[in-house]
Amino acid sequence: PREAHVTGIDFSGSMLEKARERAAKKDAAPVRLLQMDAADLKFSDDAFDIVYAPYLISVVPDPVKVAQEMRRVCRPGGKIVILNHFLSTNRLLAWLERSISPFTVHIGFKSDLDLGALIAQAELRPVSIEKINFPRIWSLVTCLKD
């Protein structure tokens, strides 16, 4: 909605430039864009109603630290939403994802990130986990901060 206050961050200046181009389109809510490391957010505790990380958690060096930072900057009762690929619960696909993981890290992502471990280590409380997009290897994880 136009009345929303949206803040976007990225570590990469070139990605921020692409975001600026998108944000400049008319009819978009005003967006504040900042260069920042998701594992070291420069925001105060409880600063946001919703913290959303699409396609991010498997490409950062420390996914747990990023999820902990997301939790820290989310206000009590707020939502933490993560959209990402996680290790499959299907044994055959999980074996494949673990097998290719040593190679995928060289192109910038982890193919075998365990959702259960991430949730536990970051002390998140999921209220829904949905498989979305085609093929259904992407999970939309919605958590509430207590």
C-alpha positions in Angstrom: 0.0 0.0 0.0 1.1 3.6 -0.7 0.9 4.3 3.1 3.5 1.6 3.9 7.0 2.5 4.8 9.3 0.1 3.0 13.0 -0.2 3.7 15.2 -2.4 1.5 18.7 -3.4 2.0 21.4 -5.2 0.0 25.1 -5.8 0.4 25.6 -5.1 -3.3 25.6 -1.5 -4.7 24.7 -2.8 -8.2 21.6 -4.7 -6.8 20.6 -1.5 -4.9 20.8 0.4 -8.2 18.4 -2.1 -9.8 16.1 -1.7 -6.8 16.2 2.1 -7.2 15.1 1.7 -10.8 12.1 -0.5 -9.7 11.3 1.8 -6.8 11.2 4.8 -9.1 8.1 3.5 -10.9 5.0 5.5 -10.3 2.3 4.0 -8.1 4.9 2.3 -5.9 5.0 2.9 -2.2 8.0 5.1 -1.1 11.0 3.0 -0.6 14.2 3.7 1.4 17.2 1.7 0.1 20.3 1.2 2.1 23.6 -0.7 1.6 24.0 -3.0 4.5 25.0 -6.5 5.6 22.0 -8.6 6.5 24.1 -10.3 9.2 24.8 -6.9 10.9 21.7 -4.8 10.5 22.1 -1.2 11.6 18.5 -0.9 12.9 17.3 -0.7 16.4 15.6 -3.7 18.1 11.9 -4.1 17.3 12.1 -1.5 14.4 9.8 -3.3 11.9 6.4 -4.8 11.7 7.4 -7.2 9.0 10.9 -8.4 8.0 11.0 -10.3 4.7 13.9 -12.1 3.1 13.2 -13.5 -0.4 15.8 -15.8 -1.9 18.5 -14.7 0.6 19.1 -17.2 3.4 20.9 -19.8 1.3 23.3 -17.2 -0.3 24.7 -15.6 2.8 27.8 -16.9 4.7 25.9 -17.3 8.0 22.2 -18.0 7.5 21.5 -18.4 11.3 23.0 -14.9 12.1 20.9 -13.3 9.4 17.7 -15.0 10.7 18.7 -13.9 14.3 19.1 -10.3 13.0 15.7 -10.5 11.3 14.2 -11.6 14.6 16.0 -8.8 16.5 14.7 -6.0 14.3 11.1 -7.3 14.2 8.7 -5.9 16.8 7.0 -8.3 19.2 3.9 -9.6 17.4 5.5 -8.9 14.0 6.1 -11.2 11.2 9.3 -12.7 9.9 8.9 -14.1 6.4 11.5 -16.1 4.6 11.2 -17.3 1.0 13.9 -19.8 0.1 14.9 -23.2 -1.0 15.6 -25.6 1.9 16.8 -29.2 2.1 14.0 -31.5 0.8 12.2 -33.8 3.2 12.1 -36.4 0.4 15.1 -38.7 1.1 16.1 -39.1 -2.5 16.0 -35.3 -3.2 17.8 -34.6 0.0 20.5 -37.0 -0.9 20.8 -35.2 -4.3 20.9 -31.8 -2.7 23.6 -32.9 -0.2 25.6 -34.4 -3.1 25.6 -31.3 -5.2 26.2 -28.9 -2.2 30.0 -28.9 -2.5 29.6 -27.6 -6.0 26.7 -25.1 -5.5 28.7 -23.2 -2.8 31.1 -22.2 -5.6 28.3 -20.4 -7.5 27.0 -18.8 -4.3 24.3 -20.8 -2.6 23.8 -23.7 -0.3 21.6 -26.4 -1.8 21.3 -28.3 1.5 20.2 -25.7 4.1 18.1 -27.4 6.8 15.0 -25.5 7.6 14.4 -27.2 11.0 17.9 -26.5 12.2 17.7 -22.8 11.0 14.4 -22.3 12.8 15.7 -23.9 16.0 19.1 -22.1 16.0 17.5 -18.7 15.2 14.7 -19.3 17.8 12.0 -18.6 15.2 8.4 -19.6 15.7 6.8 -20.6 12.3 3.1 -20.3 12.0 3.0 -21.5 8.4 5.3 -23.2 5.9 4.0 -23.4 2.3 5.6 -24.8 -0.8 5.2 -22.3 -3.6 6.3 -21.6 -7.2 7.2 -24.1 -9.8 8.8 -26.5 -9.2 7.6 -26.7 -5.6 11.1 -26.5 -4.1 10.6 -23.0 -2.6 9.3 -22.6 0.9 7.4 -19.6 2.2 8.1 -19.6 5.9 6.0 -17.2 8.1 7.0 -16.7 11.7 5.7 -14.6 14.5 7.9 -12.9 17.0 6.7 -13.5 20.6 
